[in-house]
Amino acid sequence: MSEILYSQQNEKPTSGVAVRRLAYSDLPAVIAVERRSFPTPWSLAMFVLELSKPSGICLAASEGDDLLGYVICSRYDQVWHLMNIAVAPDHRRRGVAWSLMTRLVEEARGVLPFTLEVRVSNRKAIDMYERFGFRSAGVRPRYYHDNGEDALIMWLD
Ligand SMILES: CC(C)(COP(=O)(O)OP(=O)(O)OC[C@H]1O[C@@H](n2cnc3c(N)ncnc32)[C@H](O)[C@@H]1OP(=O)(O)O)[C@@H](O)C(=O)NCCC(=O)NCCS
């Protein structure tokens, strides 16, 4: 388990927060955060499927016994697809997501780009991705079935 300290450029401490591989035993806590984070949360089966892929990178941020957040990333042929990231509402704006993203990019170590889709209304997440270096590359119209919202497609090269 390794400790990630918040980068100087962000000037927010995440002392006490550890980033490590997500385990099946984390899934009950993951589901609890997921349900508080999304209007259409992933099912347990979706997390199990992602965890079972040997090429994927699934990380947890924890503090003591508490799971603060997670990121799920799948490897496709020539691209990393960031599938899901969430932080427990009580622990947001502490740099937890930034620590997860930083570790994800370290673990992916390579030349392949990252891509993701995000709801066009999700300004918080878009701000974070832009600060992290992601750039917008178009829209997928009516991508989200629950409300017909468009997805912004973002890339990090
Ligand atoms: C998006 C999310 C993961 C960010 O997690 P977080 O741990 O709070 O993010 P961080 O503290 O690491 O913030 C990193 C940067 O992201 C941006 N950001 C994070 N929360 C923000 C907010 N509420 N408003 C505006 N910008 C925000 C900022 O640029 C921030 O840096 P700053 O605090 O120095 O300004 C979190 O808000 C969340 O879980 N949201 C619900 C789930 C979700 O929408 N996931 C993304 C799906 S694509």
PDBQT file of the ligand as one rigid body, heavy atoms in Angstrom, charges set to zero:
ROOT
HETATM    1  C1  LIG A 201     -15.854  14.479  -9.554  1.00  0.00    +0.000 C 
HETATM    2  C2  LIG A 201     -15.329  13.924  -8.213  1.00  0.00    +0.000 C 
HETATM    3  C3  LIG A 201     -14.836  12.496  -8.428  1.00  0.00    +0.000 C 
HETATM    4  C4  LIG A 201     -14.166  14.813  -7.741  1.00  0.00    +0.000 C 
HETATM    5  O1  LIG A 201     -13.643  14.227  -6.551  1.00  0.00    +0.000 OA
HETATM    6  P1  LIG A 201     -12.844  15.102  -5.466  1.00  0.00    +0.000 P 
HETATM    7  O2  LIG A 201     -12.062  14.138  -4.627  1.00  0.00    +0.000 OA
HETATM    8  O3  LIG A 201     -13.776  16.007  -4.788  1.00  0.00    +0.000 OA
HETATM    9  O4  LIG A 201     -11.870  15.939  -6.413  1.00  0.00    +0.000 OA
HETATM   10  P2  LIG A 201     -10.517  16.629  -5.932  1.00  0.00    +0.000 P 
HETATM   11  O5  LIG A 201     -10.653  17.147  -4.532  1.00  0.00    +0.000 OA
HETATM   12  O6  LIG A 201      -9.392  15.707  -6.235  1.00  0.00    +0.000 OA
HETATM   13  O7  LIG A 201     -10.491  17.892  -6.884  1.00  0.00    +0.000 OA
HETATM   14  C5  LIG A 201      -9.617  17.990  -7.983  1.00  0.00    +0.000 C 
HETATM   15  C6  LIG A 201     -10.049  19.136  -8.844  1.00  0.00    +0.000 C 
HETATM   16  O8  LIG A 201     -11.250  18.804  -9.444  1.00  0.00    +0.000 OA
HETATM   17  C7  LIG A 201     -12.058  19.971  -9.572  1.00  0.00    +0.000 C 
HETATM   18  N1  LIG A 201     -13.223  19.852  -8.678  1.00  0.00    +0.000 N 
HETATM   19  C8  LIG A 201     -13.480  18.873  -7.772  1.00  0.00    +0.000 A 
HETATM   20  N2  LIG A 201     -14.649  19.113  -7.156  1.00  0.00    +0.000 NA
HETATM   21  C9  LIG A 201     -15.134  20.274  -7.684  1.00  0.00    +0.000 A 
HETATM   22  C10 LIG A 201     -16.302  21.065  -7.441  1.00  0.00    +0.000 A 
HETATM   23  N3  LIG A 201     -17.212  20.712  -6.489  1.00  0.00    +0.000 N 
HETATM   24  N4  LIG A 201     -16.480  22.201  -8.168  1.00  0.00    +0.000 NA
HETATM   25  C11 LIG A 201     -15.590  22.575  -9.102  1.00  0.00    +0.000 A 
HETATM   26  N5  LIG A 201     -14.430  21.879  -9.357  1.00  0.00    +0.000 NA
HETATM   27  C12 LIG A 201     -14.220  20.748  -8.664  1.00  0.00    +0.000 A 
HETATM   28  C13 LIG A 201     -11.206  21.100  -9.155  1.00  0.00    +0.000 C 
HETATM   29  O9  LIG A 201     -10.424  21.502 -10.241  1.00  0.00    +0.000 OA
HETATM   30  C14 LIG A 201     -10.378  20.425  -8.124  1.00  0.00    +0.000 C 
HETATM   31  O10 LIG A 201      -9.251  21.089  -7.773  1.00  0.00    +0.000 OA
HETATM   32  P3  LIG A 201      -9.353  22.269  -6.649  1.00  0.00    +0.000 P 
HETATM   33  O11 LIG A 201     -10.166  21.720  -5.510  1.00  0.00    +0.000 OA
HETATM   34  O12 LIG A 201      -7.926  22.521  -6.285  1.00  0.00    +0.000 OA
HETATM   35  O13 LIG A 201     -10.047  23.409  -7.330  1.00  0.00    +0.000 OA
HETATM   36  C15 LIG A 201     -16.441  13.969  -7.114  1.00  0.00    +0.000 C 
HETATM   37  O14 LIG A 201     -17.044  15.259  -7.113  1.00  0.00    +0.000 OA
HETATM   38  C16 LIG A 201     -17.536  12.922  -7.297  1.00  0.00    +0.000 C 
HETATM   39  O15 LIG A 201     -17.414  11.788  -6.811  1.00  0.00    +0.000 OA
HETATM   40  N6  LIG A 201     -18.629  13.287  -7.989  1.00  0.00    +0.000 N 
HETATM   41  C17 LIG A 201     -19.749  12.367  -8.216  1.00  0.00    +0.000 C 
HETATM   42  C18 LIG A 201     -19.363  11.258  -9.183  1.00  0.00    +0.000 C 
HETATM   43  C19 LIG A 201     -18.945  11.805 -10.532  1.00  0.00    +0.000 C 
HETATM   44  O16 LIG A 201     -19.550  12.724 -11.062  1.00  0.00    +0.000 OA
HETATM   45  N7  LIG A 201     -17.878  11.186 -11.111  1.00  0.00    +0.000 N 
HETATM   46  C20 LIG A 201     -17.380  11.559 -12.433  1.00  0.00    +0.000 C 
HETATM   47  C21 LIG A 201     -18.129  10.796 -13.468  1.00  0.00    +0.000 C 
HETATM   48  S1  LIG A 201     -17.505  11.119 -15.117  1.00  0.00    +0.000 SA
ENDROOT
TORSDOF 0
